[in-house]
Amino acid sequence: MKISVIGIGYVGLVVAAGFAENGNHVICVDNDQRKIEDLKKGVIPIYEPGLDELVKSNVRDGRLIFTTDLKDGVVGCEVIFLALPTPPNEDGSADLSYVLKTSEEIAKYIDGYKVIVNKSTVPVGTADKVREIISQRTNHQFDVVSNPEFLKEGSAVNDFLMPDRIVIGSSSKKAIELMQELYAPFIRTGNPMLVMSERSSELTKYAANSFLATKISFMNEIANLCDEVGADIESVRIGMGTDARIGMKFLFPGVGYGGSCFPKDVKALIKTATEKNIDLSILKKVEEVNEKQKRIIVEKIKKHFNGNLKGRTIALWGLSFKPKTDDIREAPSIVIIKELLKEGCKINAHDPIAMSNMKNIFDDNTINYFEKNYDALNNCDALAIITEWNEFRRPDFYEIKKRLKTPVIFDGRNIYNPVKMKEYGFIYYGIGRG
């Protein structure tokens, strides 16, 4: 099938490469000339495990083409995916300007029946807006479909090629059949394709992400309670998660969630509800708890040093909002760094991937960056774990202790065992470890 993906950001590139991998001819369209030229040369603009080879192999085989010409992404294509940014406005609502403007432009080139697919995370009613805009500008038949993505950064390629489920929002039998044909290779193992209305599909994405954010904030509150009552959140987590009604996923406490999805999707859903005079009080609290949680490790550091952090040097391991990505959008590390700097701390930082992105916010004059994690420890007063990269899970603790001025670890992701840390001679602070 000949398809196009408009907007070659994180989602768009994964989607395009994934469809090409299953034999489709995919035209990738983006208005960023430099990005398109880099992609033609095999330079991938984002870090995502497995994506580099997937893109290069399909470019090599001629199934993946990059262009800045929108017309090429419309004429002759049966299905057109919109993978455009929907950043939050100041009031928390999703900015649809990219989606709506591109819809206007698409209409100029429609040369026959098309299925226009919203792959972006968009508010309820966006499919109706896209349909109205295009219908005013073309006499050709077309359908608009909602097809939200459920890609986790760090495992996005696998999530796309082997999805838990595929959600199709459409009332058109013709469009549904075309989408079923396109996605058939991805659900051969029996995972479901769920067909529903466009509005139900649009809301499904926001509801799913907001529920996961709720689980995280709930566990963070329980972890904070554990610290006060002497309970261990790890035991509580297992006791909860083995209940089949709850499950083990997203029950890990830490320093708060970040990234490009959870923060903006929670805000957008709250805004949508407010516009309909519905008070999503639970989600408002989720957002409040998360912002507070990003500062919890700084409070622990202040308490340990009796409120006096001026002139102290803290080593941070991990800057990205989660492992296996260079994404620092809404990352807890940003808040933590700002708070520590405000207290007069010096900061040594290491991250396997994300340091170049962090330098766009904090330059080398503000933070000392280190390519090797152990080098970041030299003469530091404490180590704080902010992102749970695998290479941090089994370090040489004797080397850590030798390099630190004082053997203190603040574990913002609970990747170490408190009993073992005591045996190694560390003063250890986790999140809810009692």
C-alpha positions as CSV (number, residue, x, y, z in Angstrom):
1,M,0.0,0.0,0.0
2,K,1.2,3.5,-0.7
3,I,0.9,5.7,2.3
4,S,2.3,8.9,3.7
5,V,3.3,10.2,7.2
6,I,3.2,14.0,7.6
7,G,5.3,15.2,10.5
8,I,8.5,13.2,11.0
9,G,9.1,13.7,14.7
10,Y,9.3,10.9,17.3
11,V,6.0,9.3,16.5
12,G,6.0,10.0,12.8
13,L,9.4,8.4,12.1
14,V,8.6,5.2,14.1
15,V,5.2,4.9,12.4
16,A,6.7,5.4,8.9
17,A,9.6,3.0,9.5
18,G,7.2,0.4,11.0
19,F,4.8,0.5,8.1
20,A,7.7,0.3,5.6
21,E,9.1,-2.7,7.4
22,N,5.9,-4.6,6.5
23,G,6.2,-3.9,2.8
24,N,4.4,-0.6,2.4
25,H,5.7,2.3,0.3
26,V,5.9,5.2,2.7
27,I,6.5,8.8,1.9
28,C,7.7,10.9,4.9
29,V,6.9,14.6,4.8
30,D,8.3,17.3,7.0
31,N,8.8,21.1,6.5
32,D,12.2,20.9,8.3
33,Q,14.6,20.9,5.3
34,R,17.7,20.1,7.5
35,K,16.0,17.1,9.1
36,I,14.9,15.7,5.8
37,E,18.4,16.1,4.3
38,D,19.9,14.4,7.4
39,L,17.4,11.5,7.1
40,K,18.3,11.0,3.5
41,K,21.9,10.7,4.6
42,G,21.0,8.2,7.3
43,V,21.3,10.6,10.2
44,I,18.5,9.8,12.7
45,P,17.4,12.9,14.7
46,I,16.2,11.0,17.8
47,Y,17.6,8.2,19.9
48,E,15.3,5.2,20.0
49,P,16.6,1.6,20.3
50,G,16.2,-0.3,17.0
51,L,15.0,2.7,15.0
52,D,18.3,3.5,13.3
53,E,18.6,0.2,11.6
54,L,14.9,0.0,10.8
55,V,15.0,3.4,9.0
56,K,18.3,2.7,7.1
57,S,17.3,-0.8,5.9
58,N,14.0,0.5,4.5
59,V,15.6,3.5,2.9
60,R,18.1,1.1,1.3
61,D,15.3,-1.1,0.0
62,G,13.4,1.9,-1.4
63,R,10.3,1.6,0.8
64,L,11.0,4.8,2.8
65,I,11.3,8.2,1.1
66,F,11.8,11.6,2.7
67,T,10.6,14.9,1.2
68,T,9.5,18.5,2.1
69,D,6.9,18.5,-0.6
70,L,3.5,18.0,0.9
71,K,2.0,17.3,-2.6
72,D,4.1,14.2,-2.8
73,G,2.6,13.0,0.4
74,V,-1.0,13.3,-0.9
75,V,-1.1,12.6,-4.6
76,G,-1.4,8.8,-5.2
77,C,-1.4,7.9,-1.5
78,E,-4.3,5.9,-0.1
79,V,-3.8,6.6,3.6
80,I,-2.3,9.8,5.0
81,F,-1.2,9.9,8.6
82,L,-0.9,13.1,10.5
83,A,1.8,12.8,13.1
84,L,2.0,16.5,14.0
85,P,2.9,18.2,17.3
86,T,0.1,19.2,19.6
87,P,2.0,21.1,22.3
88,P,0.1,22.6,25.3
89,N,-1.1,26.1,25.2
90,E,-0.6,28.3,28.3
91,D,-4.1,27.2,29.6
92,G,-3.2,23.5,29.2
93,S,-5.3,23.0,26.0
94,A,-3.7,21.2,23.1
95,D,-2.5,23.5,20.3
96,L,-4.1,22.2,17.1
97,S,-2.7,24.8,14.8
98,Y,-0.3,22.3,13.1
99,V,-3.0,19.7,12.5
100,L,-5.6,22.2,11.2
101,K,-3.2,24.1,9.0
102,T,-1.9,21.0,7.5
103,S,-5.4,19.7,6.9
104,E,-6.0,22.9,4.8
105,E,-2.9,22.3,2.8
106,I,-3.7,18.6,2.2
107,A,-7.1,19.5,0.7
108,K,-5.5,21.3,-2.2
109,Y,-3.8,18.1,-3.5
110,I,-6.5,15.4,-2.9
111,D,-6.8,13.6,-6.2
112,G,-9.2,10.8,-5.2
113,Y,-10.5,8.9,-2.2
114,K,-8.2,9.3,0.8
115,V,-8.2,8.2,4.4
116,I,-6.8,11.0,6.6
117,V,-5.6,9.5,9.9
118,N,-5.0,11.5,13.1
119,K,-2.0,9.8,14.7
120,S,-1.3,12.8,16.9
121,T,-2.8,12.9,20.4
122,V,-5.7,15.3,19.9
123,P,-8.7,16.5,21.9
124,V,-12.2,15.0,21.5
125,G,-13.8,16.5,18.4
126,T,-10.6,17.1,16.3
127,A,-11.6,14.5,13.7
128,D,-14.8,16.6,13.1
129,K,-12.7,19.8,12.7
130,V,-10.4,18.1,10.2
131,R,-13.3,16.7,8.3
132,E,-15.0,20.1,8.1
133,I,-11.8,21.9,7.0
134,I,-11.1,19.4,4.2
135,S,-14.7,19.1,3.0
136,Q,-14.8,22.9,2.4
137,R,-11.8,22.7,0.1
138,T,-12.3,19.5,-2.0
139,N,-15.1,17.7,-3.9
140,H,-13.3,14.4,-3.7
141,Q,-14.4,11.7,-1.2
142,F,-12.4,11.2,1.9
143,D,-12.7,9.9,5.4
144,V,-11.1,11.0,8.7
145,V,-10.0,8.4,11.2
146,S,-8.7,8.6,14.7
147,N,-5.8,6.1,15.3
148,P,-4.0,7.1,18.5
149,E,-0.5,5.8,19.2
150,F,0.5,3.9,22.3
151,L,4.3,4.1,21.9
152,K,6.6,4.1,25.0
153,E,9.9,5.9,24.5
154,G,12.7,3.4,24.8
155,S,10.5,0.6,23.3
156,A,8.6,2.4,20.6
157,V,9.7,0.2,17.7
158,N,8.7,-3.0,19.5
159,D,5.4,-1.3,20.6
160,F,4.6,-0.4,17.0
161,L,5.5,-3.7,15.4
162,M,3.9,-5.8,18.1
163,P,1.1,-3.6,19.6
164,D,-1.0,-4.6,22.6
165,R,-4.0,-3.3,20.7
166,I,-4.9,-1.0,17.8
167,V,-7.6,1.6,18.2
168,I,-9.5,2.7,15.2
169,G,-12.0,5.5,15.5
170,S,-14.3,5.7,12.4
171,S,-17.9,5.4,11.3
172,S,-16.9,4.7,7.7
173,K,-17.0,1.0,6.7
174,K,-14.7,1.7,3.7
175,A,-12.1,3.5,5.9
176,I,-12.3,0.8,8.6
177,E,-11.7,-2.0,6.0
178,L,-8.7,-0.1,4.6
179,M,-7.2,0.4,8.1
180,Q,-7.8,-3.3,8.9
181,E,-5.9,-4.3,5.8
182,L,-3.0,-2.0,6.6
183,Y,-2.7,-3.2,10.2
184,A,-3.3,-6.9,9.5
185,P,0.4,-7.9,9.6
186,F,0.7,-6.3,13.1
187,I,-2.0,-8.4,14.8
188,R,-1.4,-11.9,13.6
189,T,-0.8,-13.1,17.1
190,G,-4.4,-12.2,18.0
191,N,-4.0,-8.9,19.8
192,P,-7.2,-6.9,19.2
193,M,-8.1,-4.2,16.8
194,L,-10.8,-2.1,18.5
195,V,-13.2,-0.2,16.3
196,M,-15.2,2.7,17.9
197,S,-16.4,6.2,17.2
198,E,-13.9,8.9,16.4
199,R,-14.6,10.8,19.7
200,S,-14.3,7.6,21.7
201,S,-10.9,6.9,20.1
202,E,-9.7,10.4,20.8
203,L,-10.7,10.2,24.4
204,T,-9.2,6.7,24.8
205,K,-5.7,8.0,24.4
206,Y,-6.1,10.8,27.0
207,A,-7.9,8.5,29.4
208,A,-5.2,5.8,29.2
209,N,-2.3,8.1,29.7
210,S,-4.0,10.0,32.5
211,F,-4.8,6.7,34.3
212,L,-1.2,5.7,34.2
213,A,-0.2,9.1,35.5
214,T,-2.7,8.6,38.3
215,K,-1.1,5.2,39.3
216,I,2.3,6.8,39.4
217,S,1.2,9.8,41.6
218,F,-0.8,7.4,43.9
219,M,2.3,5.3,44.5
220,N,4.4,8.4,45.1
221,E,2.0,9.5,47.8
222,I,2.0,6.0,49.4
223,A,5.8,6.0,49.3
224,N,6.0,9.3,51.1
225,L,3.7,7.9,53.7
226,C,6.0,4.9,54.0
227,D,8.9,7.2,54.9
228,E,6.9,8.7,57.8
229,V,5.5,5.4,59.3
230,G,8.5,3.2,58.8
231,A,7.0,0.9,56.1
232,D,8.8,-0.2,52.9
233,I,7.2,0.8,49.6
234,E,8.8,-2.2,47.9
235,S,6.9,-4.6,50.1
236,V,3.7,-2.6,49.8
237,R,4.1,-2.5,46.0
238,I,4.4,-6.3,45.7
239,G,1.5,-6.7,48.1
240,M,-0.6,-4.5,45.9
241,G,0.6,-5.6,42.5
242,T,0.0,-9.3,43.0
243,D,-3.7,-8.5,43.2
244,A,-4.9,-9.4,39.7
245,R,-7.3,-6.4,39.8
246,I,-4.3,-4.0,40.2
247,G,-1.3,-5.6,38.4
248,M,2.4,-4.8,38.8
249,K,2.9,-2.2,36.1
250,F,3.3,1.5,36.9
251,L,3.5,0.9,40.6
252,F,7.1,2.1,41.0
253,P,7.5,5.3,43.0
254,G,10.2,7.9,42.2
255,V,10.8,11.5,41.6
256,G,7.7,12.0,39.4
257,Y,6.8,11.5,35.8
258,G,7.9,13.6,32.8
259,G,8.2,13.3,29.1
260,S,6.1,14.5,26.2
261,C,2.9,12.6,26.9
262,F,1.8,12.3,30.5
263,P,2.2,16.0,31.6
264,K,0.5,17.5,28.5
265,D,-2.2,14.8,28.2
266,V,-3.2,15.3,31.8
267,K,-3.4,19.0,31.3
268,A,-5.3,18.7,28.1
269,L,-7.9,16.3,29.5
270,I,-8.5,18.6,32.5
271,K,-8.9,21.5,30.1
272,T,-11.4,19.6,27.9
273,A,-13.4,18.6,31.0
274,T,-13.4,22.2,32.3
275,E,-14.8,23.4,29.0
276,K,-17.7,21.0,29.5
277,N,-18.2,22.1,33.2
278,I,-16.8,18.8,34.5
279,D,-14.4,18.9,37.4
280,L,-11.8,16.2,37.1
281,S,-10.6,16.7,40.7
282,I,-8.6,13.5,40.8
283,L,-6.5,14.4,37.8
284,K,-6.0,17.9,39.2
285,K,-4.5,16.3,42.3
286,V,-2.4,13.9,40.2
287,E,-0.8,16.9,38.5
288,E,-0.3,18.7,41.9
289,V,1.3,15.6,43.5
290,N,3.6,15.1,40.5
291,E,5.0,18.6,40.7
292,K,5.6,18.2,44.4
293,Q,7.3,14.9,43.9
294,K,9.9,16.3,41.5
295,R,11.2,18.3,44.5
296,I,11.1,15.4,47.1
297,I,14.7,14.4,46.6
298,V,15.9,17.9,47.1
299,E,14.0,18.0,50.4
300,K,15.8,14.8,51.4
301,I,19.2,16.3,50.5
302,K,18.4,19.5,52.5
303,K,17.3,17.5,55.5
304,H,20.4,15.3,55.5
305,F,22.7,18.4,55.3
306,N,20.7,20.3,58.0
307,G,19.4,22.8,55.5
308,N,22.8,24.0,54.4
309,L,23.6,23.2,50.8
310,K,25.6,26.2,49.8
311,G,28.9,25.3,48.3
312,R,28.2,21.5,48.3
313,T,28.6,19.5,45.2
314,I,26.0,16.9,44.3
315,A,26.5,14.3,41.6
316,L,23.5,13.4,39.4
317,W,23.3,10.2,37.5
318,G,20.5,10.4,34.9
319,L,19.0,13.4,33.2
320,S,16.4,12.0,30.7
321,F,12.9,11.6,32.0
322,K,13.2,7.8,31.6
323,P,15.9,5.3,30.5
324,K,16.6,4.4,26.8
325,T,15.8,7.9,25.5
326,D,17.5,11.3,25.2
327,D,14.2,13.1,25.9
328,I,14.3,15.6,28.7
329,R,10.9,17.2,28.1
330,E,9.3,17.8,31.5
331,A,12.1,15.7,33.1
332,P,12.2,15.7,36.9
333,S,16.0,16.4,36.6
334,I,15.3,19.9,35.3
335,V,13.3,20.8,38.4
336,I,15.8,19.1,40.7
337,I,18.8,21.0,39.1
338,K,17.0,24.3,39.4
339,E,16.2,23.7,43.1
340,L,19.8,22.6,43.9
341,L,21.2,25.6,42.1
342,K,18.9,27.9,44.0
343,E,20.3,26.4,47.2
344,G,23.8,27.2,46.2
345,C,24.9,23.8,45.1
346,K,27.4,22.8,42.4
347,I,26.3,20.0,40.2
348,N,28.2,17.2,38.4
349,A,26.0,15.4,35.9
350,H,26.2,12.2,33.8
351,D,23.7,10.7,31.5
352,P,24.5,8.0,28.8
353,I,22.5,9.8,26.1
354,A,20.7,13.1,27.2
355,M,23.6,15.4,28.2
356,S,23.7,17.2,24.8
357,N,19.9,18.0,25.1
358,M,20.4,19.2,28.7
359,K,23.1,21.6,27.6
360,N,20.4,23.5,25.7
361,I,19.0,24.4,29.1
362,F,22.0,24.4,31.4
363,D,25.3,25.1,29.7
364,D,28.8,24.0,30.8
365,N,29.2,27.1,32.9
366,T,26.2,26.1,35.0
367,I,26.7,22.3,35.3
368,N,29.8,20.1,35.0
369,Y,29.1,17.3,32.6
370,F,31.0,14.0,32.6
371,E,31.1,11.4,29.9
372,K,31.9,8.7,32.5
373,N,29.6,8.2,35.4
374,Y,32.3,7.6,38.0
375,D,34.2,10.7,37.0
376,A,31.1,12.8,38.0
377,L,31.6,11.6,41.6
378,N,35.0,13.1,42.3
379,N,34.9,15.2,45.6
380,C,31.1,15.3,45.6
381,D,29.2,15.4,48.9
382,A,26.5,13.0,47.7
383,L,25.2,11.0,44.7
384,A,21.6,11.3,43.5
385,I,20.1,8.8,41.1
386,I,17.5,10.5,38.9
387,T,17.0,8.1,36.0
388,E,17.1,4.3,36.3
389,W,19.5,3.5,33.4
390,N,20.5,-0.2,33.5
391,E,24.2,0.7,33.8
392,F,23.5,2.4,37.1
393,R,21.9,-0.7,38.7
394,R,25.0,-2.8,39.3
395,P,27.9,-0.3,39.8
396,D,31.1,-0.7,41.7
397,F,30.0,0.5,45.1
398,Y,33.5,0.5,46.5
399,E,34.6,2.8,43.6
400,I,31.6,5.1,44.4
401,K,32.5,5.3,48.0
402,K,36.2,6.0,47.2
403,R,35.3,8.9,45.0
404,L,32.6,10.6,47.1
405,K,33.7,13.0,49.9
406,T,30.9,11.4,52.1
407,P,29.3,8.1,51.4
408,V,25.7,9.3,50.8
409,I,23.3,8.1,48.1
410,F,19.9,9.6,47.4
411,D,18.1,7.0,45.2
412,G,15.3,8.6,43.4
413,R,14.3,5.4,41.6
414,N,14.8,2.8,44.3
415,I,17.3,0.8,42.3
416,Y,19.4,-0.2,45.3
417,N,18.7,-2.4,48.3
418,P,18.8,-0.4,51.5
419,V,20.2,-3.3,53.5
420,K,23.0,-3.8,51.0
421,M,23.8,-0.1,51.0
422,K,24.2,-0.2,54.8
423,E,26.5,-3.2,54.5
424,Y,28.6,-1.3,52.0
425,G,28.9,1.6,54.5
426,F,26.6,4.1,52.7
427,I,24.0,6.4,54.2
428,Y,21.1,5.6,51.9
429,Y,17.9,7.4,51.2
430,G,15.3,5.9,48.8
431,I,11.7,6.9,48.0
432,G,9.5,5.3,50.6
433,R,12.0,2.7,51.8
434,G,11.2,3.5,55.5
